[in-house]
Amino acid sequence: MEEHNRFAGHGSVVLDIGGDVGALIVSMPPTMAGIEIEIRPLGSTHRYSDHLPAQQHDHDHDHGPGHSHHPHVAVIGRPTVNGPAYTAVFPELKEGTYELYEKLGGPIQLQVTVTGGEVQHADWRQLA
């Protein structure tokens, strides 16, 4: 059973950037609150959903060359002076071009380029 941090989404997000590592903040529609968004390098063909349901298992092992697990984060309503802002925040990404999609399937929704030492912004709201 996978344990989740019950305090996730209740505070600030620490962005660990510098050198060839950047971060990405994606503005999301409120209707997607709680949905997990996965990000993978452009050209990668593996998705989290490739394992489900037949191979559902914990992920403390290696699948071999060319197979990796991609970061995924939940869409969270974060408090602002203008009310909640719904975002998916990827705090630490190696610079490069990425594709974003819903974790459990669905088409690629966005393509973004992350630059080391910078915070990139993308907008998923117009796609909803």
C-alpha positions in Angstrom: 0.0 0.0 0.0 1.3 3.4 -1.0 1.4 6.0 1.8 0.5 9.6 1.0 1.5 12.8 2.8 -1.8 14.0 4.4 -0.3 17.6 4.5 0.4 17.7 0.8 -1.1 20.8 -0.8 -1.5 22.7 2.5 1.6 24.8 2.3 4.3 26.2 0.2 6.1 24.3 -2.5 9.9 24.3 -2.4 11.4 24.6 -5.9 14.8 23.0 -6.1 16.3 24.7 -9.1 19.8 25.6 -10.3 22.4 24.5 -12.9 20.5 22.2 -15.3 17.5 21.8 -13.1 14.3 24.0 -13.5 10.7 23.9 -12.3 7.3 24.0 -13.9 4.1 25.5 -12.7 1.0 24.5 -14.8 -2.2 26.5 -14.3 -5.2 24.1 -14.3 -8.9 24.3 -14.4 -10.7 23.9 -11.0 -12.6 20.9 -12.3 -9.3 18.9 -12.3 -8.6 19.4 -8.6 -7.2 16.1 -7.2 -6.3 14.7 -10.6 -2.7 13.6 -11.0 -0.7 15.0 -14.0 2.3 13.1 -15.3 5.2 14.5 -17.2 7.7 12.7 -19.4 10.6 13.6 -21.6 9.6 14.3 -25.2 10.1 11.1 -27.2 9.6 8.7 -24.2 6.9 6.1 -24.8 6.4 4.8 -21.2 3.4 6.0 -19.2 2.4 5.1 -15.6 -0.8 3.5 -17.0 1.3 1.0 -19.0 1.4 -1.0 -15.7 -2.3 -0.9 -14.9 -4.2 -3.1 -14.1 -2.3 -6.2 -14.9 1.1 -5.2 -13.4 0.0 -3.0 -10.5 2.9 -3.1 -8.0 5.1 -0.9 -5.9 7.9 0.9 -7.8 11.0 0.3 -5.7 12.8 -1.6 -8.5 14.3 -1.1 -11.9 12.5 -2.1 -15.1 15.7 -2.1 -17.2 17.1 0.1 -19.9 14.8 2.7 -21.4 12.2 2.2 -18.7 11.6 4.8 -16.0 8.9 6.3 -13.9 8.0 9.8 -14.6 7.1 12.5 -12.1 3.5 13.0 -11.3 1.7 15.6 -9.1 -1.8 16.3 -8.1 -3.7 19.4 -9.1 -4.1 21.5 -5.9 -6.1 24.6 -5.2 -3.5 26.9 -3.6 -4.7 30.0 -1.7 -4.1 33.4 -3.3 -5.5 36.9 -2.5 -8.0 36.3 -5.4 -9.2 32.9 -4.3 -7.7 29.5 -5.0 -5.4 29.1 -8.0 -5.4 25.5 -9.2 -2.0 24.3 -10.3 0.2 21.3 -10.8 3.8 22.1 -9.6 6.8 20.1 -10.8 9.5 21.4 -8.4 12.6 19.8 -9.9 13.0 18.9 -13.6 16.2 18.4 -15.6 16.2 20.9 -18.5 14.6 19.6 -21.6 11.3 19.3 -23.5 8.4 17.4 -21.8 4.9 16.2 -22.5 2.1 16.4 -20.0 -1.0 14.2 -19.7 -3.4 12.8 -17.0 -1.6 10.1 -15.1 -4.0 7.3 -15.7 -4.3 7.8 -19.5 -5.4 10.3 -22.0 -3.8 12.1 -24.8 -0.8 14.4 -24.5 -2.2 17.8 -23.5 0.8 20.1 -23.4 4.4 20.2 -24.5 6.8 22.5 -22.5 10.5 23.3 -22.5 12.1 23.6 -19.1 15.3 25.6 -18.7 17.8 25.0 -15.9 17.7 27.6 -13.1 14.3 28.9 -14.2 10.6 28.5 -13.4 8.5 27.8 -16.5 4.8 28.4 -16.6 2.2 26.6 -18.8 -1.5 26.9 -19.0 -3.8 23.8 -19.3 -7.0 25.8 -18.6 -7.7 26.6 -22.2 -7.7 22.8 -23.0 -10.6 22.0 -20.6 
